[in-house]
Amino acid sequence: MPMDLLDRFLRPLRGRPLTRRYPDEPAVLPLTARGLPELDPQRCDASADCVAVCPTGAISLTPDRWTVDAGRCVFCDACVLACPREAIHLGPRFELASRSRAGLRATTRIGGRR
């Protein structure tokens, strides 16, 4: 039994580390990793189906802006599935740290007004 404990203690020292030195080395994520939802403003028809199905209320829609709150989003893909024009997809953005609450909101102008 004591040798087992010694082996468990020494095993990490004998091999290479299993983690990366993030953020010095970028994270390598699989293609199936889910990031923050993104909107294609040319395809959006402002039907608000995405707002209705969002389980956390992370998405808001005004006549000219679509906003997703990263602090509330659980990356569930419900908005992507509900969009009738396939204007939403889960993007590659996963680093969502912010120093303010406003920094967690991503806004996209819709309706052809930029």
Backbone torsions as a table, in degrees:
resi	resn	phi	psi	omega
1	MET	NA	-46.0	179.3
2	PRO	-62.8	-32.3	178.8
3	MET	-67.5	-33.2	177.6
4	ASP	-63.3	-41.8	178.3
5	LEU	-66.3	-39.8	178.2
6	LEU	-64.6	-40.8	178.3
7	ASP	-63.9	-42.2	177.9
8	ARG	-63.1	-34.3	179.2
9	PHE	-73.1	-39.6	-175.8
10	LEU	-85.2	-20.1	-176.6
11	ARG	-55.6	-46.2	178.6
12	PRO	-64.0	-27.9	-179.8
13	LEU	-75.2	-26.3	-178.6
14	ARG	-81.8	-30.0	-176.3
15	GLY	-106.0	177.2	177.9
16	ARG	-80.1	156.9	-178.4
17	PRO	-65.9	148.8	-179.1
18	LEU	-88.8	-11.2	-178.8
19	THR	-108.3	165.8	177.4
20	ARG	-101.4	164.2	178.3
21	ARG	-88.7	69.3	179.1
22	TYR	-74.8	137.7	7.6
23	PRO	-93.4	4.0	178.9
24	ASP	-62.2	-38.5	174.8
25	GLU	-107.6	128.5	-178.1
26	PRO	-65.0	148.1	177.9
27	ALA	-71.4	137.3	177.1
28	VAL	-105.0	109.3	-177.3
29	LEU	-106.7	150.8	175.6
30	PRO	-69.1	159.6	-179.6
31	LEU	-61.5	-22.6	-178.9
32	THR	-85.1	0.5	178.6
33	ALA	-65.2	140.0	-177.2
34	ARG	-100.1	127.5	176.5
35	GLY	-109.9	-168.5	-179.1
36	LEU	-66.4	137.3	177.9
37	PRO	-60.3	139.8	178.3
38	GLU	-123.9	150.1	-176.6
39	LEU	-116.1	138.1	171.0
40	ASP	-93.3	105.2	-172.7
41	PRO	-63.9	-25.5	179.8
42	GLN	-73.0	-26.0	-178.7
43	ARG	-92.7	-17.5	-175.2
44	CYS	-70.7	131.1	177.2
45	ASP	-106.9	7.0	178.7
46	ALA	57.4	36.2	179.5
47	SER	-75.5	-17.2	178.1
48	ALA	68.4	18.8	174.8
49	ASP	-63.6	-35.5	179.0
50	CYS	-65.0	-37.1	179.4
51	VAL	-66.8	-40.9	-177.3
52	ALA	-66.8	-34.8	-175.6
53	VAL	-92.2	-11.5	-177.8
54	CYS	-63.7	116.7	-175.6
55	PRO	-69.4	-20.1	-177.7
56	THR	-109.4	-1.5	-178.2
57	GLY	69.7	30.9	-176.9
58	ALA	-78.0	-16.6	-176.0
59	ILE	-107.5	134.2	174.0
60	SER	-128.6	152.2	-175.7
61	LEU	-137.9	129.0	171.9
62	THR	-117.4	173.8	-178.8
63	PRO	-56.6	-26.6	-178.4
64	ASP	-125.5	3.7	-178.0
65	ARG	-141.2	140.0	173.5
66	TRP	-115.5	125.3	-175.5
67	THR	-128.1	134.9	173.3
68	VAL	-119.9	133.4	-178.8
69	ASP	-97.9	109.6	-177.6
70	ALA	-65.6	-22.0	178.0
71	GLY	-72.9	-20.3	-180.0
72	ARG	-108.4	-22.1	-176.2
73	CYS	-67.9	135.9	177.2
74	VAL	-110.3	11.3	175.9
75	PHE	55.1	42.4	-173.7
76	CYS	-84.0	-14.9	178.1
77	ASP	80.8	3.5	-178.8
78	ALA	-65.4	-37.7	179.8
79	CYS	-66.4	-36.7	178.8
80	VAL	-63.9	-44.6	-178.5
81	LEU	-70.2	-30.1	-176.4
82	ALA	-83.3	-20.0	-175.7
83	CYS	-68.7	118.4	-177.1
84	PRO	-70.4	-21.5	-177.8
85	ARG	-107.4	10.4	179.9
86	GLU	52.4	44.9	-178.7
87	ALA	-90.7	-8.1	-177.2
88	ILE	-115.8	139.1	172.1
89	HIS	-143.6	156.8	176.9
90	LEU	-83.1	117.0	-174.9
91	GLY	-84.5	-175.4	-177.4
92	PRO	-86.3	-3.0	-175.2
93	ARG	-77.4	111.7	179.8
94	PHE	-122.5	-14.6	177.3
95	GLU	-85.9	102.1	-169.1
96	LEU	-119.9	21.3	179.2
97	ALA	-68.2	143.7	179.6
98	SER	-150.5	152.4	178.1
99	ARG	-88.9	-10.3	179.6
100	SER	-137.2	158.9	178.6
101	ARG	-63.8	-37.6	179.9
102	ALA	-65.2	-28.2	179.3
103	GLY	-70.3	-12.7	178.5
104	LEU	-87.2	-5.2	-178.5
105	ARG	-98.9	130.7	176.5
106	ALA	-110.9	122.2	-176.0
107	THR	-116.2	138.3	176.7
108	THR	-125.9	131.1	175.3
109	ARG	-76.3	138.4	179.5
110	ILE	-124.5	173.0	176.1
111	GLY	81.3	20.2	177.2
112	GLY	78.8	-0.1	178.4
113	ARG	-98.6	118.1	-179.9
114	ARG	-115.1	NA	NA
